[in-house]
Amino acid sequence: MPSRDASREPLPPPHDLVEEVVVRFDAYARARAARDSLFPTARTTPRQEQRAFDDLQAAVTRLRKWLG
């Protein structure tokens, strides 16, 4: 099976990349705020919080790659 060269894949338009960062940041901020919620059903687990952070970090990396 041929390997894919990730550096040659076209990046989405910059507006989409910025929008993704904002959405991922919002999700991470909500996960951080919910970890200490008074309502047990609204709490996030450390794994959910880490996943939101990882998604945010990946979105920022894609934006930085586009910026050069």
ROBA-973679 format. One line per 10 residues: number of its first residue (from 1); for each residue z, y, x of N, C-alpha, C. Coordinates in Angstrom, 2 decimals, m for minus. Each point is the difference from the previous one (the first is absolute). Layout:
BEGIN
NUM) Z:Y:X:Z:Y:X:Z:Y:X; ...
***
This chain:
BEGIN
1) 0.00:m1.17:0.84:0.00:1.17:m0.84:0.00:1.24:0.89; m0.92:0.95:m0.20:m0.04:1.19:0.86:1.20:0.90:m0.24; 0.46:0.62:1.07:1.14:0.91:m0.13:m0.48:1.37:m0.45; 0.83:0.66:m0.79:m0.33:1.34:m0.46:0.59:1.02:0.95; m0.76:0.99:0.35:0.48:1.08:0.85:0.48:1.12:m0.91; 1.33:0.12:m0.12:0.58:0.98:m0.93:m0.38:1.43:0.37; m0.25:0.27:1.27:m0.32:1.37:0.41:m1.38:0.43:m0.48; m0.85:m0.94:m0.39:m1.34:0.34:m0.46:m0.10:0.13:m1.52; 1.07:m0.32:m0.71:m0.02:0.14:m1.45:0.03:1.48:m0.36; m0.82:0.40:m0.96:0.02:1.41:m0.40:1.32:0.37:m0.67
11) 0.50:1.16:0.32:1.24:0.48:m0.62:m0.34:0.73:m1.29; 0.91:m0.03:m0.98:m0.23:0.75:m1.25:m0.02:1.50:0.29; m0.46:0.79:m0.96:0.00:1.46:0.18:1.41:0.52:0.27; 0.12:1.13:0.72:1.33:0.52:0.36:0.88:0.29:m1.20; m0.59:0.45:m1.09:0.80:0.29:m1.20:0.70:m1.27:m0.48; m0.72:m1.11:0.01:0.59:m1.27:m0.43:1.12:m0.44:0.93; m0.19:0.23:1.31:1.03:m0.37:0.97:1.26:0.83:m0.19; m0.16:1.29:m0.22:1.16:0.88:m0.22:0.69:m0.38:m1.30; m0.77:m0.26:m1.02:0.58:m0.41:m1.29:0.79:m1.30:0.15; m0.52:m0.93:0.77:0.71:m1.26:0.21:1.33:0.23:0.71
21) 0.01:0.88:1.00:1.25:0.30:0.71:1.02:0.59:m0.96; m0.42:0.92:m0.84:0.91:0.62:m0.96:0.56:m1.03:m0.97; m0.85:m0.87:m0.50:0.43:m1.04:m0.94:0.98:m0.95:0.67; m0.31:m0.42:1.24:0.88:m0.92:0.73:1.33:0.66:0.34; m0.04:1.30:0.34:1.24:0.71:0.28:0.87:0.07:m1.24; m0.62:0.27:m1.14:0.75:0.06:m1.26:0.65:m1.35:m0.31; m0.75:m1.08:0.21:0.55:m1.34:m0.25:1.17:m0.29:0.93; m0.13:0.39:1.26:1.09:m0.22:0.97:1.22:0.84:m0.37; m0.22:1.25:m0.37:1.12:0.87:m0.39:0.73:m0.56:m1.22; m0.74:m0.54:m0.96:0.63:m0.60:m1.18:0.78:m1.25:0.37
31) m0.54:m0.79:0.91:0.70:m1.21:0.45:1.30:0.36:0.73; m0.06:1.04:0.83:1.20:0.43:0.72:1.06:0.51:m0.98; m0.43:0.76:m0.97:0.95:0.56:m0.97:0.59:m1.08:m0.89; m0.77:m1.02:m0.28:0.46:m1.05:m0.92:0.92:m1.02:0.65; 0.06:m0.01:1.32:0.82:m1.04:0.64:1.49:0.16:m0.31; 0.44:1.22:m0.29:1.40:0.25:m0.32:0.20:0.36:m1.47; m0.92:m0.43:m0.83:0.06:0.32:m1.42:1.27:m0.57:m0.65; 0.49:0.72:m0.99:1.15:m0.48:m0.76:m0.37:m1.18:m0.88; m1.26:m0.11:m0.34:m0.47:m1.06:m0.89:m0.57:m1.15:0.83; 0.61:m1.16:m0.05:m0.44:m1.13:0.82:m1.48:m0.37:m0.19
41) m0.51:0.13:m1.21:m1.40:m0.37:m0.23:m0.97:1.00:0.61; 0.47:1.20:0.30:m0.86:1.02:0.60:0.04:m0.02:1.52; 0.90:m0.75:0.58:0.13:m0.04:1.46:m1.17:m0.70:0.65; m0.32:0.46:1.20:m1.02:m0.68:0.79:0.70:m0.80:1.09; m0.65:m1.05:0.42:0.55:m0.82:1.07:m0.46:0.58:1.34; 0.68:m0.35:1.07:m0.46:0.44:1.32:m1.44:m0.43:0.28; m0.37:m1.17:m0.50:m1.37:m0.48:0.20:m1.01:0.90:m0.72; 0.32:0.42:m1.23:m0.90:0.89:m0.75:m0.11:1.35:0.70; 1.12:0.50:0.49:m0.01:1.27:0.71:m0.84:m0.10:1.28; 0.15:m1.09:0.73:m0.77:m0.19:1.23:m1.49:m0.11:m0.30
51) m0.34:m0.68:m1.07:m1.41:m0.13:m0.40:m0.59:1.37:m0.32; 0.76:0.83:m0.71:m0.48:1.35:m0.32:m0.18:0.82:1.27; 0.91:m0.15:0.96:m0.12:0.71:1.27:m1.22:m0.49:0.78; m0.19:m1.31:0.04:m1.14:m0.56:0.72:m1.32:0.48:m0.61; m0.07:0.06:m1.32:m1.20:0.51:m0.68:m0.25:1.46:0.35; 1.07:0.79:0.03:m0.12:1.41:0.37:m0.49:0.13:1.44; 0.58:m0.77:0.88:m0.38:0.06:1.41:m1.48:m0.38:0.19; m0.46:m1.01:m0.72:m1.40:m0.40:0.09:m0.93:1.10:m0.52; 0.39:0.67:m1.07:m0.81:1.09:m0.55:m0.08:1.16:0.99; 1.11:0.33:0.64:0.02:1.08:0.99:m0.89:m0.38:1.19
61) 0.06:m1.25:0.41:m0.83:m0.46:1.11:m1.47:0.15:m0.33; m0.41:m0.36:m1.23:m1.40:0.15:m0.40:m0.41:1.47:0.01; 0.88:0.88:m0.45:m0.31:1.44:0.00:m0.13:0.51:1.42; 0.91:m0.40:0.87:m0.07:0.42:1.41:m1.28:m0.48:0.66; m0.43:m1.22:m0.35:m1.22:m0.56:0.56:m1.19:0.86:m0.40; 0.00:0.44:m1.26:m1.09:0.85:m0.48:0.01:1.36:0.72; 1.20:0.54:0.23:0.11:1.31:0.64:m0.40:m0.04:1.47; 0.00:m1.17:0.55:m0.53:m0.12:1.31:0.86:m0.27:1.11
***
